[in-house]
């Protein structure tokens, strides 16, 4: 990858999009992960306003620390960056208290994880509307279009996606070129939605390089029967998640009413 040229291309694309939309800047949630670090840095390089939001919800201290240090680094390197901290933990806890109880708490773990992402999306759009900013998405190609590893109307609820045509490994390459803090570069990827230290690989069952390989094989029309052992397992994981999450990747289905019924 021609890393420097890719960076310039994305920055120019962001500036052009904002200019045509008549928007003066961007807003992004900073998680302490590689994707938000790279996306925020690319937005900062446009010279347009960038508001970085910290939105902890029972967050691991290490994640909060990485996020805070990254924003410090951005502010130290770019004059157009501002920060806003919003503690969403009380909001989240109040919502849980308002919801009906369930017999088995584990039955709603996934619903509550997605709720965290949707509270953050709501907060981002609140500040976006106040300031006239665009919400910049942080999804990469394998997450957004490979396995659908994101929350619909949560971190998937954005105005534009600067890095969605980059594989995860390419995002890391850009991060190293941009000089993103090393603690972010070496941290195992996590969605930060569970209040513990589980990683993306723990949840998915495969690493991002493995998923990228599977995505390439799928694009080439390969089938599960062509592989064995670990490769078969990885490809099966990819195919299962890709099929299950098509509802995230395809436009919302619309029931079209025949003309003779109108």
Secondary structure, 3 states (H helix, E strand, C coil): CCHHHHHHHHHHHHHHHHHHHCCCEEEEECCCCHHHHHHHHHHHCCCCEEEEEECCCCCCHHHHHHHHHHHHHHHHHCCCEEEEECCCHHHHHHHHHHCCCCCCHHHHHHHHHHHHHHHHHHHHHHHHHHHCEEEEECCCHHHHHHHCCCCCCCCCCCCEECCCCCCHHHHHHHHHHHCCCHHHHHCCCCCCCCCCCCCHHHHHCCCHHHHHHHHHHHHCCCCHHHCCHHHHHHHHHHHHHHHHCHHHHCCCCCCCCCHHHC
